[in-house]
Amino acid sequence: MNDTNPFVAVLMGSDSDLATMQGCIDVLDKLGIAREVRITSAHRTPEATREYVLDAERRGCAVFIAAAGMAAHLAGAVAAQTLRPVIGVPIDAGPLKGLDALLSTVQMPAGVPVASVAIGSAGAKNAAFLAAQVLGVADSDVHSRVRAERAASAEGVAAKDRAVQQKLESG
């Protein structure tokens, strides 16, 4: 592995997943984490998926994030090719609104794990935060940026609470 320039690979089963996964990409960018984004399918381009995973691993990919809807086999297909952490994002698509994707993502056989996050846009953002936390184990700068982001989020909630309390007291 190329440890000097680790990056996160964000894979999507379809270009229609980009609207959901934009939140993931934005979080990675905000945290200053190098990333690559690819459209690749476990079903329609299995060999290209395999080749990308192996190549990305050789080039220093530290974490894979794989998003797919419905049958959602992309994360499992990626996990079958690498020992790097794989985070699955179930996309809220199809008649079951992502429940099928969630079940497909979490039901991995023992020994080939995929971490799974929530369905949809919250899951996409959490996948980026989880990848950052994984990278932060070995990179104190990334760890500090994640810690600062979490503190800023907490302060945002506290500020909203103060505003609500002021409004209730004055009105």
Summary of the structure (lengths in Angstrom):
residues: 171
radius of gyration: 17.6
end to end distance: 60.4
largest distance: 63.9
contacts: 573
relative contact order: 0.15
helix: 53%
strand: 16%
